[in-house]
Amino acid sequence: MKRILILLIIGLTTFCGNSQTITVFNDDFSTSTTATLNGWVSNPGDFYPEDGTGMPFTYTNCNVASSSAGMMMGFYSPGSSGSYAETSSFSTLGKSTMTMDFNCIIENLSNVAFVVQFSNDNFVTSNVNAPFVSVANNGTWAAVASFAVPSSMDNQPNVKFRIVCSNPGNPSEFLAIDDIRIIGLLAPIYYYNGTGAIDTFTAWGDQPNGSGNPPTSFTGIGQTYYLTNAASVNLNNMVGTSITFGNTSSTLNIGTGASAIDLIMPTTHTLFLTGGCQMVVSGQAKLTIQNTSFPHRLLRLVLAVL
């Protein structure tokens, strides 16, 4: 039987640490103009772009520390009950435990109430309110306390949110919002410990040496796996005869680029990728396939037949 080697060898994979907080969504309205709220839809039009000089009120620019202090999104009452400003869709794949915050100014909004609603299906059936405590109704800019994004929005390919007016008010009432931000945790990164059967969860951990918290699945959305801490790994050390990695936005890395490693797929054992999972063979690593069952979605690889 011919022995097929798959060798890297285009660039190194960045060796990154475990879960980290990243920005999932951010809008300081700097790309908006006085005519257009870029990236938003206002229905029926009660939310609008404001630069601090427009009508019906002259909003002061946001003066909260670290604010962009430029364009903002305004709301002038009376508005229609249920009117909203809605974002374009964005991805939260591989992100979890998200929180949201923004800066806000309110004046005379004695009757008008606002909620933030999230959806992962374009508001067809999914419509989840996020509880937040509004700022004081005193015409002064302040930061809204960070609040949790509903967990049903974790690891989703298409998420939107709306800022919704739940009750119309009087003509003297207004609100403005600036510096909207959502942050979250990247899905965990798991490392092989170098000795255990690779199809057992206990052989993996969330620390670079393979210790720490193990995964509960090899098919989680957005998860990253590093096969490392060994010079050679043969699939015949598995408990079973096959293992499947994968789901949307997940990656299996052979090596970290820091040291040599050889993953061997013998004739008796197989490795499969599913659901969009990618395999990356890092610098100094190689993948030796002696099996006729070939992993799908191999990326950045050079084939050589020996």
C-alpha positions in Angstrom: 0.0 0.0 0.0 1.2 3.5 -0.8 2.0 5.6 2.2 0.6 9.2 1.9 2.3 12.0 3.8 0.6 15.3 4.2 3.2 17.9 5.1 2.8 21.5 5.9 3.8 23.9 4.7 2.5 27.1 4.2 2.8 29.4 7.2 2.6 28.8 10.9 -0.5 28.6 13.0 -0.6 31.1 15.8 -0.3 29.4 19.2 -2.9 31.2 21.3 -3.9 31.0 24.9 -7.2 29.8 26.2 -10.5 31.6 26.4 -10.3 35.3 26.0 -12.7 38.2 26.0 -13.2 39.8 22.6 -15.5 42.4 21.0 -18.4 40.8 19.2 -20.3 43.9 18.2 -19.3 47.6 18.3 -20.9 50.7 16.9 -20.0 54.3 17.8 -21.9 55.6 14.8 -18.8 57.0 13.3 -19.8 55.6 9.9 -23.2 57.1 10.1 -24.1 60.5 8.6 -26.8 63.0 9.5 -28.9 61.3 6.7 -28.2 57.7 7.4 -27.9 55.3 10.3 -25.3 53.0 8.7 -26.0 49.3 9.5 -29.4 50.0 11.1 -33.0 49.9 10.0 -35.4 52.3 11.8 -39.1 51.2 11.7 -41.1 53.4 11.2 -38.4 56.1 11.4 -38.5 57.3 15.0 -34.8 56.6 15.4 -32.5 58.7 13.4 -28.8 59.8 13.2 -27.8 62.9 15.2 -24.5 64.8 15.3 -25.3 67.1 18.2 -26.6 70.0 16.1 -29.8 68.8 14.6 -33.5 69.0 15.2 -35.9 68.5 17.0 -33.4 68.9 19.9 -29.8 69.9 20.1 -28.3 66.8 21.7 -25.0 67.3 23.5 -22.3 65.0 22.2 -21.6 62.1 24.6 -19.1 63.1 27.3 -18.7 59.8 29.0 -15.1 58.8 29.4 -13.7 57.0 26.3 -16.7 57.9 24.2 -16.4 58.6 20.5 -18.2 61.8 21.2 -19.4 62.2 17.6 -22.4 60.8 15.8 -25.1 59.1 17.9 -28.5 57.5 17.4 -31.5 59.7 18.6 -35.1 59.0 19.4 -37.7 61.8 19.4 -41.1 61.2 21.0 -43.9 61.0 20.2 -43.1 57.8 18.5 -45.1 54.7 17.6 -45.5 52.0 20.2 -43.3 49.1 19.0 -41.1 51.3 16.8 -37.5 50.1 16.8 -34.0 50.5 15.4 -32.6 47.1 14.3 -29.0 46.1 13.5 -27.7 44.2 10.5 -26.9 40.6 11.4 -23.6 39.6 12.9 -22.0 36.3 13.9 -21.5 35.1 17.5 -20.0 31.7 16.4 -17.5 30.5 18.9 -18.6 33.2 21.4 -20.4 32.8 24.6 -21.1 34.6 28.0 -21.8 37.9 26.2 -22.6 41.2 27.8 -23.8 44.5 26.3 -23.3 48.1 27.3 -23.7 51.6 25.8 -23.9 55.2 26.7 -27.3 57.0 26.9 -28.9 60.3 27.6 -32.6 60.7 28.5 -34.8 63.7 29.1 -38.5 63.9 30.0 -39.1 60.3 29.1 -41.7 59.8 31.8 -43.9 57.5 29.8 -41.7 56.0 27.2 -40.0 52.7 27.9 -37.3 50.9 26.0 -36.2 47.3 25.7 -33.4 45.6 23.9 -34.6 42.5 22.0 -32.3 39.8 20.5 -33.1 37.3 17.8 -31.1 34.5 16.0 -33.6 34.0 13.2 -34.3 37.5 11.9 -37.1 38.0 14.4 -39.3 35.3 12.7 -39.8 33.3 15.9 -36.9 34.2 18.2 -37.4 37.4 20.1 -35.7 37.6 23.5 -35.7 40.7 25.8 -32.4 41.5 27.5 -33.0 43.1 30.9 -31.1 46.4 31.4 -31.4 49.3 33.9 -31.8 52.6 32.1 -29.9 55.7 33.0 -31.3 58.6 35.0 -34.0 60.7 33.3 -32.1 64.0 33.7 -30.6 65.1 30.4 -27.1 63.9 31.3 -25.0 61.3 29.5 -24.2 58.2 31.5 -23.1 54.6 30.9 -25.8 51.9 31.0 -24.6 49.2 33.4 -23.4 46.1 31.5 -26.1 43.5 31.2 -26.2 39.9 30.0 -27.0 39.0 26.4 -29.4 36.1 26.4 -27.5 32.8 26.3 -29.6 31.6 23.3 -27.6 34.1 21.2 -24.3 32.2 21.9 -22.6 30.4 19.0 -25.1 31.7 16.4 -24.3 32.5 12.7 -26.8 35.3 12.4 -27.8 37.5 15.4 -29.6 40.8 15.4 -30.9 43.1 18.2 -33.4 45.9 18.3 -33.8 48.9 20.6 -37.6 49.0 20.9 -39.9 51.8 22.1 -42.7 50.0 24.1 -44.9 53.1 24.7 -45.3 56.4 22.9 -44.8 59.6 24.8 -45.0 63.4 24.6 -43.3 65.8 22.1 -40.9 67.0 24.7 -39.3 63.6 25.3 -36.1 62.4 23.7 -33.3 59.9 24.0 -29.9 59.3 22.4 -27.5 56.3 22.4 -23.8 56.1 21.6 -20.9 53.6 21.8 -22.9 50.3 21.8 -20.6 47.3 22.5 -21.1 43.6 23.0 -18.2 41.5 24.3 -18.0 37.8 24.9 -15.7 34.8 25.5 -14.1 32.9 22.7 -15.1 29.2 22.8 -12.6 27.1 24.8 -9.4 25.9 23.3 -8.4 22.3 24.1 -5.0 20.7 24.0 -4.1 17.0 23.9 -2.0 15.9 26.9 0.3 13.8 24.9 -0.3 10.4 26.5 -4.0 9.4 26.6 -6.3 7.9 24.0 -7.2 10.9 21.8 -10.9 9.8 21.6 -11.3 10.2 25.4 -12.2 13.6 26.8 -9.8 13.1 29.8 -6.9 13.2 27.3 -7.6 16.8 26.6 -7.6 20.0 28.7 -8.0 23.7 28.4 -4.3 24.3 29.5 -1.4 24.2 27.0 0.0 21.0 28.6 -3.3 19.2 28.3 -4.4 19.6 31.9 -7.3 21.6 33.2 -11.0 21.3 32.2 -11.7 18.7 29.5 -14.2 19.1 26.7 -17.6 17.4 26.9 -17.8 16.9 23.2 -15.5 16.9 20.1 -18.3 18.4 18.0 -18.9 21.7 19.7 -19.6 24.8 17.7 -16.6 27.1 17.4 -14.2 25.0 19.4 -10.4 24.7 18.7 -8.3 21.6 19.4 -4.5 21.4 19.4 -3.0 17.9 19.0 0.3 18.6 20.7 2.6 17.6 23.6 3.9 14.5 21.7 6.4 13.8 19.0 4.1 11.2 17.4 0.5 10.2 17.8 -0.9 7.0 16.3 -4.7 6.6 16.1 -4.3 3.0 17.1 -4.0 4.2 20.7 -7.7 5.1 20.7 -10.4 3.3 22.7 -12.5 3.1 19.5 -11.6 2.7 15.9 -12.6 6.3 14.7 -13.0 9.8 16.0 -14.9 12.7 14.6 -14.1 16.4 15.2 -16.2 19.2 14.1 -18.9 21.7 13.9 -19.3 25.2 12.5 -16.2 27.4 13.0 -14.3 24.6 14.7 -10.6 23.8 14.0 -8.3 20.8 14.6 -4.7 21.9 14.7 -1.9 19.3 14.2 0.8 20.8 16.3 1.3 24.4 17.4 4.2 25.3 15.1 6.7 25.2 18.0 7.8 21.5 17.7 7.6 18.5 15.4 4.7 16.1 15.6 3.5 13.3 13.4 -0.2 12.2 13.4 -0.5 8.7 12.0 -3.8 7.3 10.6 -3.2 3.5 10.3 -5.3 1.2 8.1 -7.4 0.2 11.1 -8.4 3.6 12.5 -9.9 6.7 11.1 -10.3 10.4 11.8 -13.2 12.4 10.3 -14.1 16.1 10.2 -17.7 17.2 10.0 -19.9 20.3 10.0 -17.4 22.7 8.5 -14.5 21.8 10.8 -11.1 22.7 9.4 -7.8 20.9 9.9 -4.6 22.8 9.9 -1.2 21.1 9.9 1.2 23.5 11.6 4.9 24.1 10.9 7.1 21.1 11.7 4.0 18.8 11.8 2.9 16.1 9.4 -0.1 13.9 8.9 0.6 10.3 7.7 -2.4 8.6 6.2 -2.2 4.9 5.7 -6.0 4.5 5.5 -8.2 4.7 2.5 -10.7 6.8 4.5 -9.5 10.4 4.1 -10.4 13.3 6.4 -12.5 16.0 4.7 -11.8 19.7 4.5 -8.0 19.5 4.9 -6.6 23.0 4.6 -3.2 24.5 3.9 -1.6 21.2 3.1 0.8 19.9 0.5 0.3 16.2 -0.7 3.3 13.9 -1.4 3.0 10.3 -2.4 5.9 8.1 -1.4 
